[in-house]
Amino acid sequence: MSGPMIVGFFGTVAVVAGVAALWLVLRPRHPGALPPSDEVIFSNHLKVESLFRDLWRFVALTAAGASAQFGALVWQAGQS
């Protein structure tokens, strides 16, 4: 495997992991559950702060994977 393919592969793995983690965090635990806005008050709530912290990590992971994919594309385009 060449360098761009390795970088692109790990970028793809990071994007898939980030999207899967977002799906796991955002899916309702019960089919009939109310949206989070109906369950908690957003001002200074520890669960909401924790959720936003987790979401930020997953978005950052997905963005890092996407940038690795883009870098691999540019690297490969520069070699051909």
N, C-alpha and C positions, 0 to 999 in steps of 0.2 A: 504494500500500500504506500502511496505517496503521501507527502506531508499534508497537502490540502485535503485529501480524503480523510486522513486521521482527524484533522481539526474539524472538518465538516461533520464527521461521525459523532465526535464528542459534543459538538454544538447541537446536533439533532437530539442526542440523548438528554442534554440539559433542557432543551425546549420541551420535550415530551415529559420529563420529570416535573418541570414547572407547571405545565398545563394540567397534568394528572393531580398534582398537589393542590392546585387551585380548585379543581373539580371536587376533590375530597373535602376541602374546607368549606366550600360554598354550597354543597348539596344539603338539602334538608335531612335531618335525622329521621323524621317521620313524614310519610306521604302527605298528611293533612296539616303539617306544621304551618304556623303563621310566619310571615316574613319577619326578619330580625327587628325591623322598625316597630312592629307591634308588640314585641316581647320585652324590649329593654328601652330605657331612656338613654340617649346617646351621650349626655353630658357626664364626663368623668366616670365612665363605667369601666371596670377592670376587664370584663370580657370583651368589650368593644376595642379597648386599647390593645389587648392581646391579639384579637383577630386582625386588626390593622397592621400590627407588627409582623404577624405571620404572612399576611397578604403581601406586604412589602418585600419580604424575603423571597417569596415565590415569584413575584414579578421581576425582581432583580435577577434571579436564576434564569428565568425565561429570556430576559433581555440579554444576559451574558451568552446564553446559547445561541440566540439569534445573531448576535454580533460575531460569534465564532463562525457561524455558517456564512455570513456575509464576508468575513475575512478570508475564509477558504475559497469562496467564489472569486474574489478579487485576486487572490494568490494564484489560483488555477488559470484565470484569464490572463494574468501577466506572464505565465509560463508558455502559453500557446501562441 
